[in-house]
Amino acid sequence: MQRASPAPAGLTGLAETAFIPLVARALAAERFPDAGFRDPTAEAIYGALQLDLTAYVGGNASMHGVIARSWMLDQIVGVFTSRHPNAQIVDLGAGLSTRFERIDNGMMTWIDVDQAPVITLRQTLFPHVPRRRMVALDIGSPGWVDRLELAETPTLVVGEGFFVYLEPEVAAATIRDLAAAVPGRPCELAFDYVSPLLVGTPRAHPVLNRLNAARPDGAPVTFRWGARRAADLAPADAGWQVVRTHPVYDKIGFPYPLIDRLLRLCGGGHVHAIAHLARAAQPRPITPPAAEAVPAGAASRTPDAAPPRPAPRALGRLHPAMPRRRV
C-alpha cells in the first residue's frame, strides 16, 4: 500500500487524523448503502484533495462507528437548534467536518476550531459563509476560550473525535473552561468518548496503528482519555449535568451491541459512546436521567447544573433495518 501523503498544509500527527472521519463519511454511501447516510460535501472534498487516502480507510466496524457517531451528533445539534434556531454552534477539533453543510438551518452561527494547519486547509476547501467562522488556535492554551469571541446566545459545543486524544487533565480543564465561558445562557456539550481500556493502545484502532507505523519518527497518536461512567465525563465542579449517554455500538448492529454490553458488565464502560451534557442558564435542583444514574456529588449534581431536558427523539439504528435518511 502506498504511504499516505501528509496532505496540503502539512497535516501531521494529531492533525492528520482529520482525514479518518472524512474518508468514512465520503465512502459511506458506497461501503454501507443500506445505512441511509450520505455526505455529498465529504464526497466532493475527498475527490478535490486528489490524494491517495487509502491509508485512512478503516475496517467496517471502525468506519461504521464514525458514520454512527456523526449521525447521532447531527441529531443532538438538530434538536438543540429546533429549540434555539439562532443558536451558536462551536465545533472543537473540527478537522474536515461537514456538519454545517449537512444540517444548516439558515439561521444558526457556526465556529470551527482547530490547529492552524487544519484551519488553513479548511479555508481552501470550504466556501466563505457569513454565519460561519474558522478559528485557528491551540485548544487548552491560556485564554483560548476568550479568542472564540462567543456571542451571548444559546450555545452548543460539539467535540467529535476530539476529547479522546486529550490528556485527562487537559480534557477536564477544557470542559471547565467551556462551562465558565457560558454563564447566564443555555449551553450544551456533546462529544464522543471511549472506554479507558482503549486508552494508550493504538493497536485497538487499525488506522492509527497504520499511521504510527508509517511515521515512526513522530510521537504516536493514540487515545489518551476515556470514561467508564457518566460521572466521569465532566469534573464535579464544572457545572455540567449529564443529560444522556448514547452507545455508538448500539447503532451498528450485531454483534457490536453485545460486545458493548459485555464490556460494561466487566466494568470497562462503553466501547464508544456519545456524551450529552447541559448547563443551565439559572441553577435549579435536578434529578439524574434514568438512562444512566449518576451518584450524588458527581458531575450531574453540581449547584449550577441544568434542569433535566427532554431526551432527543430516539436515535435510529444505523443498520439495514433503519429507515433510509439522506443528509
C-alpha positions as CSV (number, residue, x, y, z in Angstrom):
1,M,0.0,0.0,0.0
2,Q,1.3,3.4,-0.9
3,R,2.3,5.5,2.1
4,A,-0.3,8.2,2.8
5,S,0.6,11.8,1.9
6,P,0.7,14.3,4.7
7,A,-1.6,16.4,2.5
8,P,-1.6,20.1,1.7
9,A,-0.8,22.5,4.6
10,G,1.4,19.8,6.2
11,L,-1.0,18.0,8.3
12,T,0.9,15.6,10.5
13,G,0.5,13.9,13.9
14,L,-2.8,14.5,15.5
15,A,-3.9,16.9,12.8
16,E,-3.6,14.1,10.3
17,T,-6.5,12.2,12.0
18,A,-8.8,14.7,10.3
19,F,-8.7,12.5,7.2
20,I,-10.1,9.4,9.1
21,P,-13.7,10.6,9.6
22,L,-13.7,12.4,6.3
23,V,-12.9,9.2,4.4
24,A,-15.5,7.3,6.3
25,R,-18.3,9.8,5.5
26,A,-17.1,10.1,1.9
27,L,-17.3,6.4,1.4
28,A,-20.4,5.8,3.4
29,A,-22.9,5.5,0.5
30,E,-20.5,3.2,-1.3
31,R,-19.5,1.0,1.6
32,F,-22.7,1.0,3.5
33,P,-25.5,1.6,1.0
34,D,-28.2,0.3,3.4
35,A,-27.2,2.6,6.3
36,G,-29.1,5.6,4.9
37,F,-26.3,8.1,5.3
38,R,-24.7,10.1,2.6
39,D,-22.5,13.2,2.8
40,P,-22.1,14.9,-0.6
41,T,-19.8,17.6,0.7
42,A,-17.4,14.9,2.2
43,E,-17.5,13.1,-1.2
44,A,-16.7,16.3,-3.0
45,I,-13.7,17.1,-0.7
46,Y,-12.5,13.5,-1.0
47,G,-12.3,14.0,-4.7
48,A,-10.9,17.5,-4.6
49,L,-7.9,16.6,-2.4
50,Q,-6.5,14.4,-5.2
51,L,-4.5,12.4,-2.7
52,D,-4.0,8.7,-2.0
53,L,-6.2,8.4,1.1
54,T,-6.3,4.6,1.3
55,A,-4.2,4.7,4.5
56,Y,-7.2,6.3,6.2
57,V,-9.7,3.7,5.2
58,G,-10.6,1.7,8.3
59,G,-12.3,-1.6,8.8
60,N,-16.1,-1.9,8.6
61,A,-16.7,-1.6,12.3
62,S,-14.4,1.5,12.6
63,M,-16.0,3.2,9.6
64,H,-19.5,2.3,10.6
65,G,-18.8,3.7,14.1
66,V,-17.7,7.0,12.6
67,I,-20.8,7.2,10.5
68,A,-23.0,6.3,13.5
69,R,-21.4,9.0,15.8
70,S,-21.7,11.6,13.0
71,W,-25.4,10.8,12.6
72,M,-26.0,10.8,16.3
73,L,-24.3,14.2,16.9
74,D,-26.3,15.6,13.9
75,Q,-29.5,14.6,15.8
76,I,-28.3,16.3,19.0
77,V,-27.4,19.5,17.1
78,G,-30.7,19.3,15.3
79,V,-32.8,19.1,18.5
80,F,-30.9,22.0,20.0
81,T,-31.4,24.2,17.0
82,S,-35.0,23.3,16.8
83,R,-35.4,24.9,20.3
84,H,-32.9,27.7,19.5
85,P,-32.9,28.4,15.7
86,N,-30.4,31.2,16.1
87,A,-28.0,29.1,18.3
88,Q,-24.3,29.3,18.2
89,I,-22.5,26.0,17.5
90,V,-18.9,25.6,18.4
91,D,-17.1,22.6,16.7
92,L,-13.9,21.8,18.7
93,G,-11.3,19.9,16.7
94,A,-13.4,20.5,13.6
95,G,-10.9,18.8,11.3
96,L,-12.6,18.4,8.0
97,S,-16.1,18.1,9.5
98,T,-19.0,18.8,7.1
99,R,-21.7,19.0,9.8
100,F,-22.6,22.6,9.0
101,E,-23.3,21.7,5.4
102,R,-25.4,18.7,6.5
103,I,-27.7,20.5,9.0
104,D,-27.5,24.2,8.5
105,N,-31.0,25.8,9.1
106,G,-30.1,29.1,7.5
107,M,-30.1,30.9,10.9
108,M,-27.5,29.3,13.2
109,T,-24.0,30.7,13.6
110,W,-21.0,28.3,13.5
111,I,-17.4,28.4,14.8
112,D,-14.9,25.8,13.5
113,V,-11.9,25.5,15.8
114,D,-8.7,23.6,15.2
115,Q,-5.0,23.8,14.9
116,A,-3.6,26.4,12.3
117,P,-2.6,23.9,9.6
118,V,-6.1,22.3,9.7
119,I,-7.9,25.6,9.5
120,T,-5.6,26.7,6.6
121,L,-6.7,23.5,4.8
122,R,-10.3,24.1,5.6
123,Q,-10.2,27.6,4.2
124,T,-9.1,26.2,0.9
125,L,-11.8,23.6,0.7
126,F,-14.9,25.3,2.2
127,P,-16.6,28.4,0.8
128,H,-16.9,31.5,2.9
129,V,-20.3,31.7,4.7
130,P,-21.1,34.9,6.7
131,R,-22.6,32.9,9.6
132,R,-19.5,30.6,9.9
133,R,-16.1,31.5,11.3
134,M,-12.9,29.4,11.3
135,V,-10.6,30.0,14.3
136,A,-7.1,28.7,14.5
137,L,-5.8,28.1,18.0
138,D,-4.4,25.5,20.4
139,I,-7.4,24.4,22.4
140,G,-6.5,24.4,26.1
141,S,-3.8,27.1,25.8
142,P,-4.2,30.1,28.2
143,G,-7.1,32.3,27.2
144,W,-8.2,30.0,24.3
145,V,-11.9,30.4,25.1
146,D,-11.7,34.2,25.0
147,R,-10.3,34.0,21.5
148,L,-13.5,32.4,20.3
149,E,-15.4,35.7,21.0
150,L,-18.6,33.8,21.9
151,A,-21.9,35.6,21.4
152,E,-24.3,35.8,24.4
153,T,-26.7,33.4,22.8
154,P,-27.7,29.7,23.3
155,T,-24.6,27.7,22.6
156,L,-23.9,24.1,21.8
157,V,-20.3,22.8,21.8
158,V,-19.5,19.7,19.7
159,G,-16.3,17.6,20.0
160,E,-16.3,14.8,17.5
161,G,-13.2,12.7,17.6
162,F,-11.6,15.3,19.8
163,F,-11.6,14.7,23.6
164,V,-10.4,11.1,23.2
165,Y,-7.0,12.5,22.0
166,L,-6.5,14.8,25.0
167,E,-4.6,14.0,28.2
168,P,-7.1,13.6,31.1
169,E,-6.1,16.8,32.8
170,V,-6.4,18.8,29.6
171,A,-9.8,17.3,28.8
172,A,-11.0,18.2,32.3
173,A,-9.6,21.8,32.1
174,T,-11.2,22.2,28.6
175,I,-14.6,21.2,30.0
176,R,-14.2,23.6,32.9
177,D,-13.2,26.4,30.6
178,L,-16.3,25.9,28.5
179,A,-18.6,25.9,31.5
180,A,-17.0,29.2,32.7
181,A,-17.4,30.8,29.3
182,V,-21.2,30.4,29.0
183,P,-22.8,31.8,32.2
184,G,-26.3,33.0,32.0
185,R,-27.3,31.2,28.8
186,P,-28.5,27.8,27.8
187,C,-25.5,25.7,26.8
188,E,-25.0,22.1,25.9
189,L,-21.9,20.0,25.2
190,A,-21.8,16.8,23.1
191,F,-18.8,14.7,22.4
192,D,-17.7,11.1,21.8
193,Y,-15.6,9.1,24.3
194,V,-14.2,5.6,24.6
195,S,-13.6,3.0,27.3
196,P,-10.5,3.6,29.3
197,L,-9.5,0.1,28.2
198,L,-8.8,1.6,24.8
199,V,-6.6,4.4,26.1
200,G,-2.9,4.1,25.2
201,T,-3.5,1.2,22.9
202,P,-3.1,2.4,19.2
203,R,-3.4,-1.2,18.0
204,A,-7.0,-1.1,19.0
205,H,-7.6,1.4,16.1
206,P,-6.3,-0.1,12.9
207,V,-5.9,3.2,11.1
208,L,-3.9,4.8,14.0
209,N,-1.8,1.7,14.1
210,R,-1.1,2.0,10.4
211,L,-0.3,5.8,10.5
212,N,2.0,5.3,13.5
213,A,3.9,2.6,11.8
214,A,4.3,4.7,8.7
215,R,5.7,7.7,10.7
216,P,7.9,6.0,13.3
217,D,9.8,9.2,14.0
218,G,6.8,11.1,15.2
219,A,5.0,10.9,18.6
220,P,2.5,8.1,18.4
221,V,-1.1,9.2,18.0
222,T,-3.4,7.2,20.4
223,F,-6.5,7.6,22.5
224,R,-5.5,9.3,25.8
225,W,-8.7,9.8,27.7
226,G,-11.8,7.7,28.3
227,A,-14.6,7.3,30.8
228,R,-16.2,4.3,32.5
229,R,-19.2,6.0,34.0
230,A,-21.4,9.0,33.3
231,A,-20.0,10.6,36.4
232,D,-16.5,10.5,34.9
233,L,-17.5,12.7,31.9
234,A,-17.0,16.1,33.5
235,P,-15.4,17.4,36.6
236,A,-17.8,17.6,39.5
237,D,-17.2,21.3,40.0
238,A,-17.7,22.3,36.3
239,G,-21.5,22.8,36.5
240,W,-22.4,20.3,33.7
241,Q,-25.3,17.8,34.0
242,V,-25.2,14.6,32.1
243,V,-28.4,14.5,30.1
244,R,-27.8,11.2,28.5
245,T,-25.2,8.9,27.0
246,H,-25.7,7.2,23.6
247,P,-23.7,4.0,22.9
248,V,-22.4,4.2,19.4
249,Y,-22.2,0.4,19.1
250,D,-25.9,0.1,19.6
251,K,-26.4,1.7,16.2
252,I,-24.3,-0.5,14.0
253,G,-25.9,-3.9,14.5
254,F,-24.9,-7.4,15.8
255,P,-22.5,-8.4,17.3
256,Y,-21.4,-4.9,18.3
257,P,-24.1,-4.1,20.9
258,L,-23.3,-7.4,22.6
259,I,-19.6,-6.5,22.7
260,D,-20.5,-3.1,24.3
261,R,-22.8,-4.7,26.9
262,L,-20.2,-7.3,27.8
263,L,-17.6,-4.6,28.3
264,R,-19.9,-2.7,30.5
265,L,-20.7,-5.7,32.6
266,C,-16.9,-6.1,33.1
267,G,-16.7,-2.6,34.4
268,G,-15.0,-1.1,31.3
269,G,-17.8,1.2,30.3
270,H,-19.0,1.7,26.7
271,V,-16.6,0.8,23.9
272,H,-17.6,4.1,22.2
273,A,-20.4,6.5,23.1
274,I,-21.7,10.0,22.8
275,A,-21.9,12.1,25.9
276,H,-24.6,14.8,26.0
277,L,-24.2,17.3,28.8
278,A,-26.1,20.6,29.6
279,R,-25.5,23.6,31.7
280,A,-28.4,25.7,33.0
281,A,-28.9,29.4,32.4
282,Q,-30.1,29.5,36.1
283,P,-29.3,27.0,38.8
284,R,-32.1,24.6,39.6
285,P,-32.4,21.3,41.5
286,I,-32.0,18.4,39.2
287,T,-32.7,14.7,39.0
288,P,-30.2,12.4,37.2
289,P,-31.6,11.0,34.0
290,A,-32.9,7.4,34.3
291,A,-30.8,6.2,31.3
292,E,-27.6,6.2,33.4
293,A,-27.9,7.3,37.0
294,V,-25.0,9.3,38.4
295,P,-24.1,9.1,42.1
296,A,-24.6,12.1,44.4
297,G,-21.8,14.6,44.3
298,A,-20.8,13.6,40.7
299,A,-20.8,15.8,37.7
300,S,-24.6,15.8,37.2
301,R,-25.4,17.1,40.7
302,T,-23.4,20.4,40.8
303,P,-25.0,23.6,42.1
304,D,-25.1,25.1,38.6
305,A,-26.3,22.0,36.8
306,A,-29.1,22.2,34.2
307,P,-32.6,21.0,34.7
308,P,-33.5,17.7,33.0
309,R,-34.1,18.3,29.4
310,P,-36.4,16.2,27.2
311,A,-34.3,13.4,25.7
312,P,-33.8,13.8,21.9
313,R,-36.0,11.6,19.8
314,A,-35.0,8.0,19.7
315,L,-31.9,7.7,17.6
316,G,-32.5,5.1,14.9
317,R,-30.3,2.1,14.3
318,L,-27.6,2.7,11.7
319,H,-28.2,-0.6,10.1
320,P,-30.2,-2.1,7.2
321,A,-33.3,-2.0,9.4
322,M,-33.1,1.7,9.8
323,P,-35.3,3.8,7.5
324,R,-33.2,5.5,4.8
325,R,-32.2,9.0,5.6
326,R,-30.1,11.1,3.2
327,V,-28.2,14.0,4.6
